[in-house]
Amino acid sequence: MYELSVSRDFVAQHFLTVPDPGPEGAVHSHHYEAEVRFAGPELDEYGYLVDIDAVDAVLDDLESRYRDALLNDLPEFEGNPSVERFARVFGDRVASRLDAPAPERLTTRMWEDDVAWASHERRL
């Protein structure tokens, strides 16, 4: 099985909307790191699992969308903008924009600080 991972980091803001969120209920920033990891058993005709330049282009667009944004203001975060939801939303957008026939799986890991992350995995 081959794997390829590409990551981006950026700062974005959010506030949690759950009952009794504590200090996370106020607007605050996180230095997020988004890692997308593709996996599959075969390479394409050029020896790639996924073209890194194509992944970079998608991540550039996503970084532009989320950098310095208040996640609560974006329609994809209706409800509580948790790091778990962010991992799924980010992966949804990568999967919908990347045309890559070789990988079978995409895992998105979203770090919200040095010690906490959430991930979401999907079949492609």
Secondary structure as GFF3:
##gff-version 3
##sequence-region A 1 124
A	DSSP	beta_strand	2	14	.	.	.	ID=ss1
A	DSSP	three_ten_helix	22	25	.	.	.	ID=ss2
A	DSSP	beta_strand	28	40	.	.	.	ID=ss3
A	DSSP	alpha_helix	52	66	.	.	.	ID=ss4
A	DSSP	three_ten_helix	71	73	.	.	.	ID=ss5
A	DSSP	three_ten_helix	75	77	.	.	.	ID=ss6
A	DSSP	alpha_helix	83	97	.	.	.	ID=ss7
A	DSSP	beta_strand	105	111	.	.	.	ID=ss8
A	DSSP	beta_strand	117	123	.	.	.	ID=ss9
###
